[in-house]
Amino acid sequence: MIHDSPRLALEAECLHLTRVYLPALATARGWPIRADHCFQRILLDHSYGGCWYDHVTGRPAFAHADTAALMRAVSLGRAAIAGDADMAMLNRQSLIWRRKPASRAG
């Protein structure tokens, strides 16, 4: 686990995005997911281009993900908030990587 300030700030922003901002927008935007862990799954999966658990060995995931992945996750979360990323499509792709049915909601 890395403990430098910029990295901790990235971790904190990832968690704030997925626990507060994105869930607050979910209903109004018609996203098929609502739960913080689903947003965390989506941001991390897309940060790695596949299931995050194939790339991150420790738990909790945000504390053990590499800094570049955290930067990508924050960027994607900000893009979703700005309306520049399609959360429904991102969710579908994440579920495809996990071989889960696309109708699954969170």
RATA-V744541 format. One record per run of one state. SS is the DSSP state (h for helix, s for strand, l for the rest). FROM is the first residue (numbers start at 0). TO is the last residue. Records with the same first field share a line. If there is no record, write none. Layout:
BEGIN
SS->FROM-TO + FROM-TO
END
This chain:
BEGIN
l->0-3 + 29-34 + 48-50 + 54-59 + 64-65 + 82-85 + 97-105
h->4-28 + 35-47 + 51-53 + 60-63 + 66-81 + 86-96
END
